[in-house]
Amino acid sequence: MENEEINHLEGVYKSLQDNINKLSENQNNIITKFDVLTKHVDEFKKTLTQFSDKIAVLEEVTTDRKKIKSEMKIMKNRIDELYAIVKEGKEDDSIPSDHEDVQDIESCHSGFSCSSKVTMTTGLDRDTIRAAYEDVRSDNSPTEWAVFKFDGARIVCSARGSDFTEFRTQFSDDDRAFGYLRLQMGDEMSKRKKFMFMTWVGPNVSVINRAKMSTDKAIIKDIISNFAVELQLENQSEIDIDQFKDALNRAGGANYGTGVRDL
């Protein structure tokens, strides 16, 4: 009887040891995968630095500086996205599930051709966005705001209107969105319209999607380019018309998209 108990305990011990060995092996594989991701992010950053130096030289002789600066900004924001992926610890489709795929990552070219399946590109419904933008800017239109949200991998105009109370309802805790508003400023002696651009990142938005907002914002600002103040908000209490007007008063004249004021 005693021998049977000893044999049973030895079997249990061996089973536990095998499980511990498997867990250790899986842990090592995960660490290896993150090391590979971090290595590629670092290499990408070095490549971008070299590219930035070359662009600086080209800027001295090119007339299309605005376009180059916009492309550079998007590339730099791309680095933030990659770091966010590593920080979030997501495997999903971004990290292969076995050792052979890890070797594939190590052998792929740096830059955008790597075997990672993460999709970063965001598209625009340019026609509807431009129409909404021009509608808000038009003195002959009652429309005072437009909201732009994500429909899959595209940014579209999701709503527009004139009631600020309705505008506030467009932004939920799970949303990523942009808003463009026309506000009447001044008094009876001096009335004038001012425009504001707003970026909304709800408190429930993931780290990766938060990082992508900087790139997505640069894309939509190719169309929405004329405003006096830009705000980045994350709390419903910040969507307040008095705070908006105060920010516009402090900003003075229109700066056409330069500078960000966080409430």
N, C-alpha and C positions, 0 to 999 in steps of 0.2 A: 504493500500500500504506500509506504514511504517513498519507494522508488518511482511509483507512478506520479506522485505529487511533484517530485524533483524533475521528472521528465516534462511534466506539464508546465512547470515554472520556467524550465529552460526553453521550451517552445515559445512561451509568451515573451520571454526576454529576447529571443532571436527575432520574433516578429516586430517587437518594438524597436530593436536596433536597426532592422531593415527599413522601417518607416522613417526613423531619424536620418538614416543615410540618404533616403530619397528626398526628404525635406531639405537637407543640406545641399544636395545636388541641385534641386530646383532653385534654392536661394542663390547659389553661385551663378546659375544661368541667368537669373533676373539681374543680378549685379553686373554681369558681363554685358547684357543688353543695354542697360542704362549707361555703362561706360562707353559703349559704341555710339549711342545717341549723343552723349556729351561731347565725344571726340568730333563728330561731324558738325555739331553746332559751333565748336571752336574753330574748326577748319573753315566753315562757312563765314565766320566772322573775320578771319584773317583775309579770306578772298575778297570780302566786301571792302575791307580797309584798303587793299591794293586797288580795287576798282574805283574807290572813292578818290584816291590820289590821282588816278588817270583822268577822272571826270573833272577834277579841279583844274587840271591843265586845259582840258577841252573847253571849259566854261569861259576861259579867257578869249577864245576865238569864235565861239558860237553865238548865234543870235537867239537860239531857242532855249534860254536858260531856265525858264519856268518849267518846261516839260522835263528837263533833266533833273531839276531839283525835286520835282514830284516823284519821278521814278526812283531817285535815291532814297527818298523818305519811305516809299513803299518797301524797298529792299531792307532798310534798317528795321522797319516794323516787323518784317518777316522773321528777323532774328529773335525778336521778342516772342513771337508765336512759337518758335522752336523751343526756346527756353521754357515757355509755359507748359509745353507738352511734357518735357522732362520733369518739371516741378510737380505737375499734376499726377505723374506716375501712371498714366494710362498706357495699357498695352494695346487693346483693340486691334485695329489693322495697322497701327503705326509700328508695332514691334513684332517680328516673326516669332513663332512659337517653338522653334527647335534650333539646334546648334548650327545646322547647315545654313539656315536663313540668316543667322548672325554673321556667318562668313560672307554671305552674299552682300550684306550691308557694308562690311569692311572693304569689300573689293569694288563697290560702286563708285561712280564719279561724284565728286563734291558738287554742291549747287543743287539745282532743282531736279536732276535726273536720277536721284537716289531711289532705291526700291521702296521707300516708305510710301504708303498709300493714302496719307493724310491729304485731304483736298483743302487748299487754302484760297483758291480763286473765288472772288465774289463778283457777280455780274450786276448790271444795272438795267432796269426798264427805263431807258433814257427818255423816251417820248413822254410817258406819263409823269416822270419826275420833273422834266423840264416844263411841262404844261402846268403842273401844280406850282412850281417855283414862280413862273411868270404870272400865274393867277394871283398869288399872294402879293406880288409886287405891283400889280396893276391898280391904279387909282380908281378905275371904273368897275372894279370887282368888289363884292362884299366879303369875299374870302379873306380871312385874316390869319389863317394858319394851315399848315399841311404836315402830315405825319408820314414817315417812311419806315417801313419794316421789312423784315426778311421773309421772303417766300422761297423756301429752299435755299438755294445758293444765290438768289437774286434779291436785290433791294428794289422794292416797288412802293408806289404811293398807296398807302392803306386807307387814308382818310384826309378830308379837308373840311374846313368850316369857318364859322365866325364867332361861336360861343366859346369863351375860354373854359368854362366849366366842362364842356364836352371835350375840349382838348386834354384836360387833366385825366379824363377817364381812358385815354388811349394807351397809357403806360402801366403795365403790370409788373410784378416782382420778377416774373420769368422772362420778360421781354428785353430785347436789344432793339433800339430804335433811334430815329433822328426826328427832330421837329424844326420847322421854320415858321417864324411868326412875324407879323406886322403889328406894331404897337403904336398908338397915338401918344405923343409926348407933348410937353409944354402946357400952356394955359390958353385962355380965351384970346389973349393978345398974340400968342405965337404958337400955333399948332403945327406939328410936323410928324411925319411917319418915320419910325426907325425899325430896323429889322434885326432879328436875333436868330442864331443857329444853336440848336440844343442837341446834345448827345445823351441818350438815356441808356444806362446799364443797370438793370434790376438787381436787387440783392441776391437773387437765386441763380444768377447767371454764372456758369462755370468759369474757372480760371482761364481755360483755353479760349473760350468765346470772348472773355474780357480782353485778352491779349489781341484778338483779331480785330477788335473795334477800332484800334488806331489805324490799321490798314484800310478797313472798310470806310472809315470816315474820310480818309484821304481820297478815296475813289468817288464818293458822292459829292465831295466838295469841288470836283471838277465842274459840276453843274451849279451847285448852290455855293456861289462864291462871293456874294455881296451881302454883308451884314456888319453891324456895328459891334456886336458882342457874341462871343461863343461861350456856352456853359456846358459843363459835364455834370450830370446829376445822377444820383443813385437812390434817392429817397423821395417818396411821394410828397412829403412836407416841403421839399425844395421847389416843387412846381407851383410857384406862387407868383401871381401877376405883380404884386407890389415889389417883391424881390427882383423880378425881371426888370421892372422900370427903374429901380434903384441902380441896377448894374448898368443899364443903358445911360442913365444920367451921369454915372461916374466915368463911363467910357468916353463921353464927349462925342466927337465926330466919328463917322464911319471909318473903319480901318480895313475894310474889304478882306476880312478873314485872317488878320494877323492878331495873335495873342489869344490866350484862353483865360477866362475868369471862372474859377470854381467857387460856387457858393459854399 
